[in-house]
Amino acid sequence: MAARSTVALKRDAVIGWTVTRSPLQRRAGLSTLGATVAADSGVHRARDIGHSQGLALADEAVPGLLTPFLLRN
């Protein structure tokens, strides 16, 4: 059985995002999204989230932080 946890992040506490993709995640269209926070334990990760969904979540959570790095269609 896998362990799961839920974390509520304050948007103004997020100071950065990390997006990583293993070769298997890349093939499956997934990634690991990490929210870096100024306090607490540092980084909170959402593993195996849809790549586009994760980027949209990060952009919506902290508007403007990822904008220079996102391609828009």
C-alpha positions as CSV (number, residue, x, y, z in Angstrom):
1,M,0.0,0.0,0.0
2,A,1.3,3.5,-0.9
3,A,1.4,6.2,1.7
4,R,-0.4,9.5,0.8
5,S,-0.5,12.9,2.4
6,T,-2.2,16.2,1.8
7,V,-0.6,19.6,2.2
8,A,-2.3,22.9,2.0
9,L,0.0,25.6,0.7
10,K,-0.4,29.3,1.1
11,R,0.1,30.9,-2.3
12,D,2.2,33.7,-0.9
13,A,4.5,31.2,0.7
14,V,5.6,29.6,-2.6
15,I,8.9,31.1,-3.8
16,G,9.6,28.8,-6.6
17,W,8.7,25.6,-8.6
18,T,10.8,22.7,-9.7
19,V,9.6,20.4,-12.5
20,T,11.4,17.1,-13.0
21,R,10.7,14.2,-15.4
22,S,12.3,10.8,-15.4
23,P,12.5,9.0,-18.8
24,L,9.5,6.8,-17.8
25,Q,7.5,9.9,-16.7
26,R,8.3,11.6,-20.0
27,R,7.0,8.7,-22.0
28,A,3.8,8.7,-20.0
29,G,3.3,12.5,-20.1
30,L,3.9,12.9,-16.4
31,S,6.2,14.9,-14.2
32,T,7.0,15.7,-10.5
33,L,6.1,19.2,-9.5
34,G,7.8,20.7,-6.4
35,A,6.6,23.8,-4.6
36,T,9.5,25.5,-2.8
37,V,8.3,27.4,0.2
38,A,10.1,29.9,2.4
39,A,9.3,28.2,5.7
40,D,8.4,24.7,6.8
41,S,10.1,21.7,5.3
42,G,11.3,23.3,2.1
43,V,9.7,21.5,-0.9
44,H,6.3,19.8,-1.3
45,R,6.1,17.5,-4.2
46,A,3.2,16.2,-6.4
47,R,4.5,13.1,-8.1
48,D,3.2,11.7,-11.3
49,I,1.0,14.6,-12.2
50,G,0.1,15.2,-15.8
51,H,2.8,17.4,-17.2
52,S,0.4,20.1,-18.7
53,Q,-1.9,19.8,-15.7
54,G,1.1,20.4,-13.3
55,L,2.3,23.5,-15.2
56,A,-1.2,24.9,-15.3
57,L,-1.6,24.3,-11.5
58,A,1.7,26.1,-10.8
59,D,0.8,29.0,-13.0
60,E,-2.6,29.4,-11.5
61,A,-1.3,29.0,-7.9
62,V,1.3,31.8,-8.2
63,P,0.4,33.9,-11.3
64,G,3.4,35.4,-13.1
65,L,6.1,33.2,-11.5
66,L,6.4,30.7,-14.4
67,T,5.1,33.0,-17.1
68,P,8.6,33.6,-18.7
69,F,9.1,29.9,-18.9
70,L,5.8,28.7,-20.4
71,L,5.0,28.4,-24.1
72,R,1.5,29.5,-25.0
73,N,-0.4,28.1,-28.0
